[in-house]
Amino acid sequence: MNSLQHYLLFSLLLISSFGFTQNKEFIRVFDSEGKKIHAGFITSADENFLHLKRGSKAYTLPYLEIGYIKTFRSFGHDSGLGAGIGLGISAIFGAIVLSDTGDTGIGGALGAGIAGGGAAVLTTSGFLTGTIIWLLKKKKTYHIQGDPVSWELFRNSLAKPDR
């Protein structure tokens, strides 16, 4: 591998790790019937409203409309993200292996086999890693149901004003 390929691989690994290092909690907000009404990062929570941001959009929800709040993503998200990262890394390794062989004969077939096997192994490893991450995450559900005491407990535990 030349230095450009090393740089590209390092950059991919660095970029893929940014999603795991965020300090803010991504939450999902559901109404009393279990329908998801919003999702995003908490910007603040005052006595009456929850303020969220997702992308460039900001949302304000009165706590009286909130049934419950979940602090975790679904199993499919975490395991799929792991599998996607594994597949992306294997694609880069596969491209490097195939470009290094430059052979259309036995060497090229061997390189393609290594690339294909690496894709299967890294994608499966990524899926399993995502599954383990999902299992080890602290999963919290806050039941609000328009109750001011529950809302205050939520504000004091997760939506701290200094966030």
HUQUI-V274705 format. One record per residue. N is the residue number from 1. SS is DSSP state (hx for helix, st for strand, lp for the rest). Layout:
N_SS, N_SS
This chain:
1_lp, 2_lp, 3_hx, 4_hx, 5_hx, 6_hx, 7_hx, 8_hx, 9_hx, 10_hx, 11_hx, 12_hx, 13_hx, 14_hx, 15_hx, 16_hx, 17_hx, 18_hx, 19_hx, 20_hx, 21_lp, 22_lp, 23_lp, 24_lp, 25_lp, 26_st, 27_st, 28_st, 29_st, 30_st, 31_lp, 32_lp, 33_lp, 34_lp, 35_lp, 36_st, 37_st, 38_st, 39_st, 40_st, 41_st, 42_st, 43_st, 44_st, 45_st, 46_lp, 47_lp, 48_lp, 49_st, 50_st, 51_st, 52_st, 53_st, 54_st, 55_lp, 56_lp, 57_st, 58_st, 59_st, 60_st, 61_st, 62_st, 63_hx, 64_hx, 65_hx, 66_lp, 67_lp, 68_st, 69_st, 70_st, 71_lp, 72_lp, 73_lp, 74_lp, 75_hx, 76_hx, 77_hx, 78_hx, 79_hx, 80_hx, 81_hx, 82_hx, 83_hx, 84_hx, 85_hx, 86_hx, 87_hx, 88_hx, 89_hx, 90_hx, 91_hx, 92_hx, 93_hx, 94_hx, 95_hx, 96_hx, 97_hx, 98_hx, 99_hx, 100_hx, 101_hx, 102_lp, 103_lp, 104_lp, 105_lp, 106_hx, 107_hx, 108_hx, 109_hx, 110_hx, 111_hx, 112_hx, 113_hx, 114_hx, 115_hx, 116_hx, 117_hx, 118_hx, 119_hx, 120_hx, 121_hx, 122_hx, 123_hx, 124_hx, 125_hx, 126_hx, 127_hx, 128_hx, 129_hx, 130_hx, 131_hx, 132_hx, 133_hx, 134_hx, 135_hx, 136_hx, 137_lp, 138_lp, 139_lp, 140_lp, 141_st, 142_st, 143_st, 144_lp, 145_lp, 146_lp, 147_lp, 148_hx, 149_hx, 150_hx, 151_hx, 152_hx, 153_hx, 154_hx, 155_hx, 156_hx, 157_hx, 158_lp, 159_lp, 160_lp, 161_lp, 162_lp, 163_lp
